[in-house]
Amino acid sequence: MLRPIVIHPDPRLKKHCDPVADLSDELRDLADDMLETMYDAPGIGLAAPQVGILNRLIVLDCAKDEEADVDPRPLVMFNPEIVASSDEKNVYEEGCLSIPDHFAEVTRPKVVDVSWIDRDGKAQSETFDGLWATCVQHEIDHLNGKLFIDYLGPIKRQMITRKMQKLKREKARE
């Protein structure tokens, strides 16, 4: 089921999310809905607060590329945590489904080690590099109430926020 994506500014996007204590069928269904919503948007990552749920859950798939005929690799991560990150940095132009049509270069660690619980309740860990590393860091930031625009200077951040407020007013009138 497609879920509506929360648009910035919204107080839910600035909240620190609660850990998932027990995996339930309801949470697995939420993860499936989030993957469907992410693919439909289209995007490569989505965090639970972006659909209004304040739980530590993210989904991502950076392999999704129809032109390159790459098989999708959807990941569902409950309680993801960065356990190590490289000193080497990478710069990617990031966007966000909660901040449509706005992009900016963000510097983050190039490689991160992440641990999480999968949809079957099993502990997982993996080293991510490049775009995958950027995406997982971006989504985990959401769980901590941080947006990619928080890495920008105040003037650029305020400009984007004003444009999003205007977009929300226009959508409310429709």
Legacy VTK file of the C-alpha trace (Angstrom):
# vtk DataFile Version 3.0
C-alpha trace
ASCII
DATASET POLYDATA
POINTS 174 float
0.000 0.000 0.000
1.369 3.393 -0.974
1.703 5.769 1.968
1.712 9.565 1.781
5.168 11.076 2.202
5.537 13.760 4.869
6.831 17.041 3.393
9.279 19.365 5.193
8.706 21.359 7.349
6.843 18.912 9.563
7.647 18.365 13.253
7.739 14.567 12.777
10.817 14.951 10.548
12.737 16.590 13.406
11.993 13.936 16.059
14.347 11.260 17.360
12.661 7.909 16.607
12.025 5.100 19.070
13.827 1.766 18.713
11.744 -1.168 17.494
11.408 -3.491 20.513
9.605 -6.432 18.886
9.116 -7.206 15.227
5.443 -7.642 14.451
3.529 -8.432 11.283
2.327 -4.825 11.416
5.934 -3.568 11.269
6.794 -5.974 8.446
3.739 -4.689 6.545
4.940 -1.129 7.192
8.355 -2.055 5.736
6.668 -3.534 2.632
4.525 -0.391 2.264
7.623 1.787 2.615
9.461 -0.148 -0.120
6.450 0.178 -2.421
6.191 3.906 -1.629
9.944 4.419 -2.167
9.948 2.650 -5.553
6.814 4.533 -6.646
8.198 7.977 -5.660
10.796 7.091 -7.160
13.588 7.089 -4.596
16.457 4.974 -3.295
15.723 5.270 0.433
12.896 6.016 2.840
12.749 6.329 6.622
9.674 5.649 8.779
9.286 9.296 9.926
8.864 10.221 6.245
5.578 8.309 6.321
4.674 9.698 9.735
5.828 6.715 11.860
8.384 7.499 14.586
10.088 4.090 14.677
13.696 3.244 13.810
13.022 1.644 10.428
14.551 2.438 7.049
14.352 0.869 3.612
16.775 1.388 0.750
17.740 0.071 -2.645
20.603 1.761 -4.458
20.841 -1.030 -7.062
17.532 -0.070 -8.655
18.455 1.042 -12.156
16.205 -0.007 -15.027
18.605 1.226 -17.734
21.552 -0.761 -16.399
19.361 -3.856 -16.018
20.528 -4.246 -12.412
18.477 -6.471 -10.157
16.869 -4.616 -7.265
18.404 -5.179 -3.831
15.812 -3.952 -1.337
17.072 -3.715 2.238
14.833 -3.415 5.299
16.644 -2.253 8.421
15.121 -2.152 11.883
17.206 -0.245 14.469
20.075 0.481 12.052
23.239 1.796 13.637
26.505 3.037 12.181
29.197 1.210 14.137
32.229 2.554 12.245
32.939 5.104 9.535
35.961 5.926 7.400
38.056 9.060 7.706
37.892 9.309 3.918
34.979 11.465 2.762
32.713 11.423 -0.269
30.557 14.191 -1.739
27.213 13.307 -3.305
24.416 15.497 -4.540
21.599 14.446 -2.222
17.879 14.856 -2.505
15.027 13.776 -0.280
11.484 12.563 -0.930
10.360 14.876 1.908
12.041 17.856 0.193
10.986 17.339 -3.442
12.937 18.918 -6.298
15.771 20.226 -4.109
19.303 18.886 -4.199
22.607 19.833 -2.617
26.097 18.435 -2.244
26.671 16.820 1.159
29.993 15.499 2.476
29.829 12.260 4.464
32.149 9.353 5.319
32.873 7.297 2.181
32.573 3.913 3.941
30.394 2.928 6.913
29.822 -0.289 8.832
26.167 -0.688 9.762
24.404 -3.183 12.007
20.646 -3.756 12.023
17.866 -6.284 12.527
16.336 -7.685 9.325
12.650 -8.396 8.721
13.105 -11.919 10.113
14.531 -10.600 13.394
18.101 -11.653 12.582
21.071 -9.422 13.408
22.869 -8.251 10.266
25.918 -6.136 9.543
27.515 -4.923 6.361
30.103 -2.470 5.089
28.666 0.062 2.665
30.665 2.200 0.236
29.903 5.034 -2.175
26.236 5.717 -2.917
25.077 2.932 -0.572
27.066 4.510 2.282
25.622 7.951 1.549
22.079 6.597 1.330
22.208 4.597 4.568
23.689 7.592 6.430
20.999 9.894 4.987
18.223 7.533 6.110
19.694 6.955 9.581
19.915 10.761 9.929
16.119 10.821 9.447
15.751 8.525 12.469
17.675 11.102 14.502
15.611 14.078 13.322
18.244 15.339 10.887
17.667 16.312 7.238
20.249 16.691 4.484
19.559 20.430 4.428
20.862 20.593 8.018
24.340 20.146 6.467
23.871 23.319 4.406
24.502 26.919 5.367
21.640 28.766 7.098
20.709 30.948 4.125
20.391 28.050 1.667
18.537 25.956 4.291
16.069 28.779 4.992
15.501 29.335 1.271
14.637 25.659 0.733
12.400 25.623 3.833
10.467 28.674 2.565
9.978 27.003 -0.819
8.672 23.860 0.916
6.255 25.946 3.033
4.969 27.550 -0.165
4.606 24.125 -1.828
2.606 22.841 1.161
0.297 25.895 1.042
-0.268 25.354 -2.686
-1.035 21.642 -2.164
-3.462 22.500 0.661
-5.403 24.752 -1.736
-5.762 21.991 -4.350
LINES 1 175
174 0 1 2 3 4 5 6 7 8 9 10 11 12 13 14 15 16 17 18 19 20 21 22 23 24 25 26 27 28 29 30 31 32 33 34 35 36 37 38 39 40 41 42 43 44 45 46 47 48 49 50 51 52 53 54 55 56 57 58 59 60 61 62 63 64 65 66 67 68 69 70 71 72 73 74 75 76 77 78 79 80 81 82 83 84 85 86 87 88 89 90 91 92 93 94 95 96 97 98 99 100 101 102 103 104 105 106 107 108 109 110 111 112 113 114 115 116 117 118 119 120 121 122 123 124 125 126 127 128 129 130 131 132 133 134 135 136 137 138 139 140 141 142 143 144 145 146 147 148 149 150 151 152 153 154 155 156 157 158 159 160 161 162 163 164 165 166 167 168 169 170 171 172 173
